[in-house]
């Protein structure tokens, strides 16, 4: 996956949408993305989903449950 070049790839890889682009590229051409990159993208997306779920749960508990809104 070489849209921005090799110099910016490590910086862009921290953006969650980059992992989704890796997964989409693997779905179109599985030979273009290594198995390790596919697994890393899946784990990275799963981690962001977990972080978002925990953040949402905490916001729900703080605003709706404890304040009675």
GROMACS elastic network, one bead per residue, 0.5 to 0.9 nm:
[ bonds ]
;  ai    aj funct       b0    kb
    1     4     6  0.87029   500
    1     5     6  0.87520   500
    1     9     6  0.89427   500
    1    21     6  0.85863   500
    1    22     6  0.70817   500
    1    25     6  0.77417   500
    1    32     6  0.78111   500
    1    33     6  0.75964   500
    2     5     6  0.53192   500
    2     6     6  0.69211   500
    2     9     6  0.78894   500
    3     6     6  0.87282   500
    3     9     6  0.87214   500
    4     7     6  0.77682   500
    4     8     6  0.62631   500
    4     9     6  0.67872   500
    4    12     6  0.87533   500
    5     8     6  0.61499   500
    5     9     6  0.65345   500
    6     9     6  0.53120   500
    6    10     6  0.78822   500
    7    10     6  0.72943   500
    7    11     6  0.83769   500
    8    11     6  0.54354   500
    8    12     6  0.61463   500
    8    13     6  0.85170   500
    9    12     6  0.51519   500
    9    13     6  0.58810   500
   10    13     6  0.52135   500
   10    14     6  0.72947   500
   11    14     6  0.60476   500
   11    15     6  0.79866   500
   12    15     6  0.56306   500
   12    16     6  0.88764   500
   12    18     6  0.67684   500
   13    16     6  0.74796   500
   13    17     6  0.85074   500
   13    18     6  0.56971   500
   13    19     6  0.69730   500
   14    17     6  0.86402   500
   14    18     6  0.74002   500
   14    19     6  0.82851   500
   14    44     6  0.89075   500
   15    18     6  0.55698   500
   15    19     6  0.74177   500
   16    19     6  0.54973   500
   16    20     6  0.68091   500
   16    41     6  0.87225   500
   16    44     6  0.74157   500
   16    45     6  0.65131   500
   16    48     6  0.73227   500
   17    21     6  0.62691   500
   17    22     6  0.87196   500
   17    45     6  0.86171   500
   18    22     6  0.63049   500
   18    23     6  0.86903   500
   18    41     6  0.82922   500
   19    22     6  0.50367   500
   19    23     6  0.62961   500
   19    24     6  0.86570   500
   19    37     6  0.88933   500
   19    38     6  0.84424   500
   19    40     6  0.80959   500
   19    42     6  0.73369   500
   19    44     6  0.69972   500
   19    45     6  0.66747   500
   20    23     6  0.50068   500
   20    24     6  0.61408   500
   20    25     6  0.85620   500
   20    41     6  0.70297   500
   20    42     6  0.82387   500
   20    45     6  0.74607   500
   21    25     6  0.60560   500
   21    26     6  0.85036   500
   21    41     6  0.89396   500
   22    25     6  0.51208   500
   22    26     6  0.61738   500
   22    27     6  0.86730   500
   22    33     6  0.73896   500
   22    37     6  0.76562   500
   22    38     6  0.69487   500
   22    41     6  0.67339   500
   23    26     6  0.50658   500
   23    27     6  0.62739   500
   23    28     6  0.88525   500
   23    33     6  0.85393   500
   23    37     6  0.87288   500
   23    38     6  0.62513   500
   23    41     6  0.66735   500
   23    42     6  0.75355   500
   24    27     6  0.50551   500
   24    28     6  0.64590   500
   24    29     6  0.87264   500
   25    28     6  0.51939   500
   25    29     6  0.60548   500
   25    30     6  0.73594   500
   25    32     6  0.75605   500
   25    33     6  0.72924   500
   26    29     6  0.51574   500
   26    31     6  0.73383   500
   26    32     6  0.66717   500
   26    33     6  0.55841   500
   26    34     6  0.83674   500
   26    38     6  0.71448   500
   27    30     6  0.59078   500
   28    32     6  0.88905   500
   29    32     6  0.56685   500
   29    33     6  0.75691   500
   30    33     6  0.58584   500
   30    34     6  0.77881   500
   30    35     6  0.86195   500
   31    34     6  0.69910   500
   31    35     6  0.89606   500
   33    36     6  0.82859   500
   33    37     6  0.63768   500
   33    38     6  0.67423   500
   34    37     6  0.52036   500
   34    38     6  0.63347   500
   34    39     6  0.87028   500
   35    38     6  0.50345   500
   35    39     6  0.61394   500
   35    40     6  0.84820   500
   36    39     6  0.51293   500
   36    40     6  0.60129   500
   36    41     6  0.85309   500
   37    41     6  0.60449   500
   37    42     6  0.85615   500
   38    41     6  0.51605   500
   38    42     6  0.62337   500
   38    43     6  0.86782   500
   39    42     6  0.50980   500
   39    43     6  0.61491   500
   39    44     6  0.84896   500
   40    43     6  0.51538   500
   40    44     6  0.59846   500
   40    45     6  0.85316   500
   41    44     6  0.50707   500
   41    45     6  0.61221   500
   41    46     6  0.84945   500
   42    45     6  0.52237   500
   42    46     6  0.60922   500
   42    47     6  0.86080   500
   43    47     6  0.60959   500
   43    48     6  0.86914   500
   44    47     6  0.51014   500
   44    48     6  0.63972   500
   44    49     6  0.87052   500
   45    48     6  0.51233   500
   45    49     6  0.61720   500
   45    50     6  0.86173   500
   46    49     6  0.50300   500
   46    50     6  0.61699   500
   46    51     6  0.86331   500
   47    50     6  0.50892   500
   47    51     6  0.61859   500
   47    52     6  0.86127   500
   48    51     6  0.50025   500
   48    52     6  0.60724   500
   48    53     6  0.84578   500
   49    52     6  0.51265   500
   49    53     6  0.60583   500
   49    54     6  0.86226   500
   50    53     6  0.50365   500
   50    54     6  0.61498   500
   50    55     6  0.85362   500
   51    54     6  0.52159   500
   51    55     6  0.61112   500
   51    56     6  0.85708   500
   52    55     6  0.50602   500
   52    56     6  0.60553   500
   52    57     6  0.84902   500
   53    56     6  0.51375   500
   53    57     6  0.60724   500
   53    58     6  0.85904   500
   54    57     6  0.50522   500
   54    58     6  0.61259   500
   54    59     6  0.85778   500
   55    58     6  0.51951   500
   55    59     6  0.61966   500
   55    60     6  0.86037   500
   56    59     6  0.50673   500
   56    60     6  0.60741   500
   56    61     6  0.85800   500
   57    60     6  0.50516   500
   57    61     6  0.61482   500
   57    62     6  0.85534   500
   58    61     6  0.51293   500
   58    62     6  0.60452   500
   58    63     6  0.85243   500
   59    62     6  0.51259   500
   59    63     6  0.59780   500
   59    64     6  0.80345   500
   60    63     6  0.54334   500
   60    64     6  0.54560   500
   60    65     6  0.67880   500
   60    66     6  0.88888   500
   61    64     6  0.57579   500
   61    66     6  0.62313   500
   61    67     6  0.86035   500
   62    65     6  0.61862   500
   62    66     6  0.54706   500
   62    67     6  0.68118   500
   63    66     6  0.61775   500
   63    67     6  0.54932   500
   63    68     6  0.73203   500
   63    69     6  0.67899   500
   64    67     6  0.57543   500
   64    68     6  0.53799   500
   64    69     6  0.50183   500
   65    68     6  0.54627   500
   65    69     6  0.73485   500
   66    69     6  0.82850   500
